[in-house]
Amino acid sequence: MIIDWVAKSLCNLQAGLGFHWFEAPAHPWYEDRYFYEQISGDGTYPICGKRTAPDQYVFNTTAKQLLYELQLATPRTNGLFAAARKDASGGGGSGSGGSAFAVAQCIETIDDTGCQACLTITYRNILGCLSKSAAGRAIAPGCFMRYSNKRFFPSNQTTNLAAFLETGSSSGKKKAIIAGVVGGVGIILVLAAIFLYLRSKNTKAARRGNILGATQLRGPENYRYKDLKAATKGFSAENKLGQGGFGDVYKGTLKNGDVVAVKKLAMISNRAKTDFETEVRLITNVHHRNLIRLLGCSAKGEELLLVYEYMANASLDRYIYGDKRGMLNWKQRVDIILGTATGLTYLHEQFHVCIIHRDIKSSNILLDDDFQPKIADFGLARLLPENQSHVSTKFAGTLGYTAPEYALHGHLSEKVDIYSFGIVILEIISGRRSSDIRVEPVTEYLLEQAWKLYENGEHLRLVDSTLDPNDYTAEEVKRILEIALVCTQSPPNLRPSMSEMVIMLSSDRPIFQNQPNRPTVISDLGNRVQVVTDASTTTASSASHATVSISDVSGR
């Protein structure tokens, strides 16, 4: 493909130019839209190291001062790059953990104002690592920061920060500016940098459809419990949007007029309560157009609350087999499948922490005003009680979506999400709920029916009857059905990765040399779970090790 050739050329160009990032992103950045002046968004996150300094408190103070000075000095340097060392005021050397080493850099396609605004974001993000680690990094599309208690760059590469912090006034004023890290001056600089950047770039960004929302320029918002209670009319039934395994969700209108979705967490582990704000910061740093944005939280009130962006079109299940069935045409459905795959690829492979959703289903895919999909509830499995596995708390509630190796044996990997995604594809093209049992002419679940129709070459019979037959072709339906079925293969290593899924969905040609194998089907027998693979049926009487009692997998 042309874009592959262009991307490969960019990789070679980067190597040839010899960019001097001390810690570059894992791969070059390329897109099909203008992004050279973007400072935040997808790919903005901190990475904290695991080691601590001998005297962490002294190191924290030294490193924080150094990072603050780098944030101010780097936009004024030639090349928008600076590296520096700072010793503790008590004279501790690198061996005592008192010295700090740090670098900062901006891409050269943004100006000094944009560099300042970007480093403001990465500086705030990297501070989250300081209290617990002697090494950390913060990455954004437009800039990068790194610190450590160990030298990681040549001594002759250091920058004299004082020369760039001096603004023509007396040295006393310079010291006052640096001291502002513990006062109000730092806040003013942050706000001013962001304001100037947005004002200077607003016209160009609007023209390119690349304006950054305010939520992309700040971390998790801390909301007051009483404000969220008022916004949701006391969590009234009329404001309730839905409920799930993690708690009920309510529509809320904040004092500034913003409409949000507020989730009351129903169950949470003791560990997660302790690290609640850390977990929220992790999820808040996930930025992708196909993932619901977590805006912030309330952790100080009577309950733990999460605040999300609000999706007026609600969830996908309503448009497949709910009260809005028949409103989505074939193209919209294919776009939703591709968008969902793109969002899952980001969670599995592109975010700095691999996030396995564990509960991919149609009701956890929300639709924006343009009917583009946004995956909800990712990352929340980290808040589950330690003594309750996903099997015991969620399996019965999502019986039609759960991968067999996870439902029966607790084996968790990214392939669990891929199995569920395959089931969602079947729901989208058939207009049928995965867990509904079709009795006539034979009793079967959606996955069983899909496989039989595919095997018999009757795949068109699977398509939702509300769709216009002129909107799709038999070849198209077969290709999408094959993709869904290959997602449900067992063992799990037969399933493709999510990035491979995106490639498959983006192609309009057949992609399989061999037909998919018969998928593993899990069905509910009332008090037992039955597993069907390769035309054989496993039940409690023949192989109890592969069977789980429904009483052992209580519903939500």
Helices and strands as residue ranges (DSSP letters): H 2-17, E 45-48, H 56-73, G 74-76, E 81-86, G 94-96, E 100-106, H 112-130, E 135-140, E 143-148, G 155-157, H 161-165, H 171-179, G 180-182, H 185-208, G 214-217, E 221-222, H 225-231, G 237-239, E 240-244, E 247-253, E 259-264, H 270-274, H 276-284, E 294-298, E 305-309, H 317-320, H 330-345, I 346-350, G 362-364, E 365-367, E 373-375, G 380-383, H 390-394, G 396-398, H 404-409, H 414-430, H 446-455, G 459-462, G 469-471, H 474-487, G 492-494, H 498-506, E 521-524, E 529-533, E 536-538, G 544-546, G 550-552
